[in-house]
Amino acid sequence: MNYAKDLINFIDHSPTMFQATAQLKKRLDEAGFEELSMTQIWSLNQKEGYYVSFNDSSLIAFRIGTKDCSGFHLIGAHTDSPLLKIKPSPMITSQGYTKLNVEIYGGPLLDTWFDRPLSLAGRVILDEKTLLSLPVDLKRELLIIPSLAIHLSKDEKGDLNPQKELLPLFSGKELEEESLLQLLAEELGIGKEMILDYELYCYPTEKGCFIGEKNEFISIGRLDNLGMCHAGLQALIEASPSNRTQVLACFDNEEVGSLSAQGAGSGLLRNVLHKISLSRNLKEEEHLCRIYDSFMMSCDQAHGVHPNYEEKADPTNRPKLGGGPVIKISARKAYTSDALGIALCKKLCKENNIPYQTFANPSDMRGGSTIGPISEGQTSIKGMDLGIALLGMHSVRELQAAEDQGHFISLLRAFLEH
């Protein structure tokens, strides 16, 4: 339960990928990890912990192994979740109200965004001789997307139109464009003329909570995929040093395809691993030997069997909330898992008394994918995909069994020490 409580606290303080990365940095600092820069030459010590962040929204942390020629053991996750992003020049006035113009980031369950208190968070870029990036979180209940009353919507047909129906209400007055900048400036204690640009997202202000007869569930948003970032972080901090260098890679932009400088589709992880080897004076061929002696656990949440929609699950692979880590398998390689990786995961679970389950999509459904195949293609490092069973994935409120977080952390810690 301590892990579950800490997970809720972590997510409550991480409304966007920027705050999530800041939380990761804060916890790594407290654990004695040293921040590095990709633009500097590294000098790294065995058994010591380090991390780099990139573009405020991705982070790679690692602990140097005791044998430089041993491979890497990696945990992969992503910091972003489906959200509503504020567009430039967002003010839309109508009927004496002001709404904000938004676009969809990722694939949220749109119906779950209606009639909920929302706030704004993200980052702003300031003009201070050099460009300065600052995270910002307005925290208070600021916006809402009102539903259309059932009496007026009986004849409405077709899919929801996000450009028309998802615009959050911001004010009961018709405001000028500068009003949002003024709000940001007041939050940061600066003049609004200092703000050159921003990246802002709407998020629900309701806090996470335990739910169920015996508080056996966690109800909160962004479990996909901050639950995996939290688990990977805890595993890395708690793991004892081993022969192998232990790595946690938390990428941004998985929800929109990973093709960004801070995404898994970039060369970021490949370059960090290369710099680690060079800092230990390894030759190029020695580094390549390390790469092909490495393994990655790609961690992203899994679908649990929904008790009201049992027919949506595979006939024989039916993960249950509370059943332990979920091994994810796909013939079309949407997940990287193969028999070798699955066997390693099962071995670690059996040795550490950790329950586990398997997931496969029904053969008449395509399903999603993860950073696993993307990272494998970028680095040539073998891996497998696993996660924790959820209900309501991509909803404003997702549901997870509280005990599964501890099981998952135990598995990742055992993997890093293996």
C-alpha positions in Angstrom: 0.0 0.0 0.0 2.9 2.3 0.6 3.9 2.0 -3.1 0.3 2.6 -4.1 0.0 5.7 -1.9 3.3 7.0 -3.4 2.0 6.3 -6.9 -1.1 8.5 -6.3 1.1 11.3 -4.9 3.5 11.0 -7.9 0.7 11.3 -10.4 -1.2 14.0 -8.6 2.0 16.2 -8.9 2.5 15.3 -12.6 -0.4 16.8 -14.7 1.7 16.8 -17.8 5.0 15.3 -19.2 6.9 18.4 -18.0 5.8 18.0 -14.3 6.3 14.3 -14.5 9.9 14.7 -15.7 10.5 17.3 -12.9 9.2 14.8 -10.4 11.5 12.2 -11.7 14.5 14.6 -11.4 13.5 15.6 -7.9 13.3 12.0 -6.7 16.6 11.1 -8.4 18.3 14.1 -6.8 17.0 13.0 -3.3 18.4 9.5 -4.0 21.9 10.9 -4.7 21.9 10.7 -8.6 23.9 13.4 -10.4 22.5 15.4 -13.3 24.6 15.4 -16.5 24.4 17.4 -19.7 24.5 15.8 -23.2 26.7 18.7 -24.3 29.5 17.9 -21.9 32.2 15.2 -21.7 31.3 12.7 -19.0 33.5 11.1 -16.4 31.5 8.4 -14.6 32.2 6.2 -11.6 31.2 2.6 -11.1 28.2 2.1 -8.8 27.3 5.8 -9.0 23.9 7.1 -10.3 23.4 9.7 -13.0 20.7 11.1 -15.2 20.1 13.4 -18.2 16.9 15.1 -19.1 16.0 16.3 -22.6 13.6 19.1 -23.7 12.1 19.1 -20.2 9.9 16.0 -21.0 12.2 13.0 -21.3 14.7 11.6 -18.9 17.3 8.8 -18.9 18.8 7.7 -15.5 21.4 5.1 -14.9 23.7 3.4 -12.4 27.2 2.4 -13.7 27.8 -1.3 -13.4 30.9 -2.9 -11.8 32.0 -4.5 -15.1 32.4 -2.1 -18.0 32.2 -4.7 -20.7 28.9 -6.2 -19.4 25.8 -5.1 -21.2 23.0 -2.8 -20.1 19.7 -3.8 -18.4 17.1 -1.2 -19.3 13.6 -0.2 -18.3 11.6 1.8 -20.8 8.4 3.9 -20.2 6.9 7.1 -21.4 6.0 10.4 -19.6 3.1 11.5 -21.7 -0.6 10.7 -21.5 -3.6 11.6 -23.6 -4.6 15.2 -23.0 -6.2 18.3 -24.5 -3.6 20.8 -25.7 -4.2 24.6 -25.9 -3.7 26.0 -29.4 -2.0 29.3 -30.2 -4.3 32.4 -30.0 -6.8 30.2 -28.1 -9.5 32.7 -27.1 -12.9 32.1 -28.7 -15.7 34.4 -27.7 -19.3 33.5 -28.1 -22.6 34.6 -26.5 -20.8 36.6 -23.9 -18.5 33.7 -22.9 -14.8 32.9 -23.6 -13.8 29.4 -24.5 -10.3 28.1 -25.2 -9.4 26.5 -28.5 -7.9 23.1 -28.0 -6.7 20.1 -30.0 -6.5 16.4 -29.0 -3.1 15.1 -27.9 -3.0 11.3 -28.2 -6.1 9.2 -28.0 -8.2 10.1 -24.9 -11.7 8.7 -24.2 -13.3 12.0 -25.1 -16.6 11.5 -23.3 -14.8 11.3 -19.9 -13.7 14.9 -20.2 -17.1 16.5 -20.0 -18.4 18.2 -16.8 -15.2 17.9 -14.8 -13.2 20.7 -13.2 -10.1 21.3 -15.3 -6.9 23.3 -14.9 -3.9 24.2 -17.0 -0.3 23.0 -16.8 2.8 22.7 -19.0 5.7 25.0 -19.6 6.4 28.6 -20.6 9.4 30.0 -22.4 10.8 33.3 -21.1 13.0 35.9 -22.6 15.9 36.4 -20.2 18.8 37.1 -22.5 18.9 33.4 -23.2 15.6 31.4 -23.5 14.5 30.1 -20.2 12.0 27.2 -19.8 9.9 27.0 -16.7 7.2 24.4 -15.7 3.9 26.0 -14.8 0.8 24.5 -13.1 -2.2 26.7 -12.4 -3.6 24.0 -10.1 -7.0 25.7 -9.4 -10.3 24.8 -11.0 -10.2 27.0 -14.0 -12.1 25.4 -16.9 -15.0 23.0 -17.7 -16.5 21.4 -20.8 -20.3 21.4 -20.3 -22.3 18.6 -21.7 -25.3 19.3 -23.9 -28.5 18.5 -21.9 -30.2 15.3 -22.9 -33.4 17.2 -23.8 -31.4 19.0 -26.5 -29.3 16.1 -27.7 -31.9 13.4 -28.5 -31.6 14.0 -32.2 -27.8 14.4 -32.2 -26.1 11.7 -34.3 -22.6 10.9 -35.4 -19.2 11.1 -33.7 -18.3 13.9 -31.3 -16.8 16.9 -33.1 -13.8 18.0 -31.0 -13.5 21.4 -32.7 -17.0 22.3 -31.7 -17.9 20.2 -28.6 -14.6 20.0 -26.7 -13.9 23.7 -26.2 -13.6 24.3 -22.4 -15.4 27.3 -20.9 -12.9 29.8 -19.5 -14.9 32.9 -18.5 -18.3 34.4 -18.3 -17.0 37.4 -20.0 -15.5 38.0 -23.5 -11.8 38.3 -22.8 -8.8 39.6 -24.8 -6.0 37.3 -26.0 -3.7 38.7 -23.4 -5.8 37.4 -20.5 -4.2 33.9 -20.6 -0.7 35.4 -20.7 -1.6 37.6 -17.7 -2.8 34.6 -15.8 0.5 32.7 -16.5 2.6 35.8 -15.6 0.8 36.2 -12.2 1.3 32.5 -11.4 5.1 32.9 -12.1 5.4 36.3 -10.6 6.8 37.9 -13.8 5.6 40.5 -16.4 3.6 39.0 -19.2 5.9 40.7 -21.7 8.6 38.1 -20.7 6.6 35.2 -22.0 7.6 34.3 -25.6 5.6 31.1 -25.9 4.0 28.2 -24.0 2.9 24.6 -24.2 -0.2 24.1 -22.1 -2.6 21.2 -21.5 -5.9 20.9 -19.8 -6.0 18.3 -17.0 -8.7 17.3 -14.5 -8.1 18.6 -11.0 -9.7 15.7 -9.1 -7.1 13.9 -6.9 -6.4 10.2 -7.1 -8.0 7.9 -4.5 -8.4 4.4 -3.3 -11.8 2.7 -4.1 -13.4 -0.7 -3.6 -14.7 -2.7 -0.7 -11.2 -2.9 0.9 -9.6 0.0 -1.0 -8.1 -2.6 -3.4 -8.2 -0.3 -6.4 -6.5 3.0 -7.4 -8.7 5.5 -9.3 -6.7 8.2 -11.0 -5.8 9.5 -14.4 -2.5 9.1 -16.3 -1.8 5.6 -14.9 -0.9 5.0 -18.6 1.9 5.6 -18.4 3.1 7.4 -15.3 2.5 4.2 -13.3 5.3 2.6 -15.3 7.6 5.7 -14.8 7.0 5.4 -11.1 7.7 1.7 -11.0 10.9 2.0 -13.0 12.1 4.9 -10.9 11.5 3.0 -7.6 13.2 -0.1 -9.0 16.3 1.8 -10.1 16.6 3.7 -6.8 16.1 0.5 -4.7 18.2 -1.9 -6.8 21.7 -2.9 -5.6 24.5 -2.2 -8.1 25.3 -5.2 -10.4 27.8 -6.1 -13.1 25.6 -4.5 -15.7 24.8 -0.8 -16.0 21.2 -0.3 -15.0 19.1 2.2 -17.1 15.7 3.8 -16.8 14.5 5.6 -20.0 11.3 7.7 -19.8 10.4 9.1 -23.2 7.9 11.7 -24.3 5.5 11.6 -27.2 4.7 7.9 -27.2 1.0 8.8 -27.4 1.5 10.5 -30.8 4.0 8.1 -32.4 7.4 8.7 -30.7 8.8 10.6 -33.7 10.4 13.5 -31.9 13.8 14.4 -30.6 12.7 13.4 -27.1 10.7 10.3 -28.3 11.7 6.7 -28.4 11.9 7.0 -32.2 14.9 9.3 -31.9 18.6 8.5 -31.3 18.5 9.8 -27.7 18.8 6.5 -25.9 21.3 5.2 -28.4 23.5 8.3 -27.9 23.3 8.1 -24.1 24.4 4.5 -24.0 27.3 5.4 -26.4 28.4 8.3 -24.2 28.3 5.9 -21.1 30.7 3.5 -22.8 33.0 6.3 -24.1 33.1 7.7 -20.6 34.5 4.4 -19.4 37.1 4.4 -22.1 35.6 1.5 -24.1 36.5 1.2 -27.7 33.7 1.3 -30.4 33.7 -2.5 -30.9 33.6 -3.0 -27.1 30.6 -0.8 -27.0 28.9 -2.8 -29.7 29.6 -5.9 -27.7 27.8 -4.3 -24.8 24.8 -3.4 -26.9 24.4 -7.0 -28.1 24.7 -8.3 -24.5 21.8 -6.0 -23.3 18.1 -6.4 -22.6 15.2 -4.0 -22.2 11.9 -4.3 -20.3 9.4 -2.0 -22.2 6.8 -1.1 -19.6 3.4 0.1 -20.7 0.0 -0.6 -19.2 -2.1 -3.5 -20.3 -5.9 -4.1 -20.7 -7.6 -6.0 -17.9 -10.7 -8.0 -18.7 -13.7 -5.7 -18.3 -16.4 -7.4 -16.2 -19.1 -5.7 -18.3 -17.5 -6.4 -21.7 -16.0 -9.9 -21.3 -16.3 -10.6 -25.0 -13.7 -7.9 -25.7 -10.9 -10.0 -24.2 -8.9 -12.9 -25.8 -10.5 -16.3 -25.0 -7.4 -17.6 -23.1 -5.3 -14.6 -22.2 -7.4 -12.6 -19.7 -5.5 -10.4 -17.2 -7.3 -9.5 -14.0 -6.7 -6.5 -11.8 -4.6 -7.7 -8.9 -3.2 -10.7 -10.8 0.4 -9.3 -11.0 2.5 -8.1 -13.9 1.2 -8.7 -17.4 3.4 -10.1 -20.1 2.2 -8.7 -23.5 2.5 -10.7 -26.7 1.7 -9.9 -30.3 2.4 -11.9 -33.5 2.6 -8.6 -35.5 5.4 -7.4 -33.2 3.3 -4.6 -31.7 5.1 -5.8 -28.6 8.7 -7.1 -28.6 8.1 -10.1 -26.4 9.3 -13.5 -27.7 9.8 -16.9 -26.0 13.3 -16.0 -24.7 12.2 -12.7 -23.0 9.0 -14.3 -21.7 11.0 -17.1 -20.2 13.3 -14.6 -18.5 10.3 -12.7 -17.0 8.7 -15.9 -15.8 12.0 -17.1 -14.2 12.3 -13.8 -12.3 8.7 -14.0 -11.2 9.1 -17.5 -9.9 12.3 -16.9 -8.1 10.8 -13.8 -6.3 7.3 -15.2 -5.7 5.7 -12.6 -8.0 2.4 -13.6 -9.7 2.2 -12.9 -13.4 -0.3 -13.1 -16.3 -0.3 -12.9 -20.1 -2.1 -10.6 -22.5 -2.8 -10.9 -26.2 -5.3 -9.0 -28.3 -8.3 -10.9 -29.7 -7.5 -11.9 -33.2 -10.3 -9.7 -34.6 -8.9 -6.6 -32.9 -5.7 -4.8 -33.9 -4.9 -3.2 -30.5 -2.1 -0.7 -29.7 1.7 -0.7 -29.5 4.5 0.6 -27.3 7.9 2.1 -27.3 9.3 -1.5 -27.2 9.5 -2.2 -31.0 10.6 1.4 -31.6 13.4 1.3 -29.1 14.5 -2.1 -30.4 14.7 -0.8 -33.9 16.7 2.2 -32.8 19.2 0.4 -30.6 19.2 -3.3 -31.7 18.7 -4.2 -28.0 16.4 -7.2 -27.5 13.5 -6.8 -25.1 10.0 -7.6 -24.1 6.8 -5.8 -23.2 4.9 -5.9 -20.0 2.6 -3.8 -17.8 -0.1 -3.7 -15.2 -3.7 -4.5 -16.0 -6.0 -1.5 -16.2 -9.7 -0.8 -16.7 -10.7 2.4 -18.5 -7.4 3.0 -20.3 -7.1 6.5 -21.7 -10.1 7.7 -19.6 -9.8 10.7 -17.3 -10.0 8.2 -14.5 -8.2 4.8 -15.0 -8.4 1.9 -12.6 -5.6 -0.3 -11.3 -5.3 -2.8 -8.4 -3.3 -1.2 -5.6 -1.2 -4.3 -4.9 0.0 -4.7 -8.5 2.3 -1.6 -8.2 4.4 -3.4 -5.5 4.6 -6.6 -7.5 5.7 -4.8 -10.6 8.4 -2.8 -8.8 9.7 -6.1 -7.3 10.0 -7.6 -10.8 11.8 -4.6 -12.2 14.2 -4.5 -9.3 15.0 -8.2 -9.7 15.6 -7.7 -13.4 18.0 -4.8 -12.8 20.0 -6.9 -10.3 19.9 -10.0 -12.4 
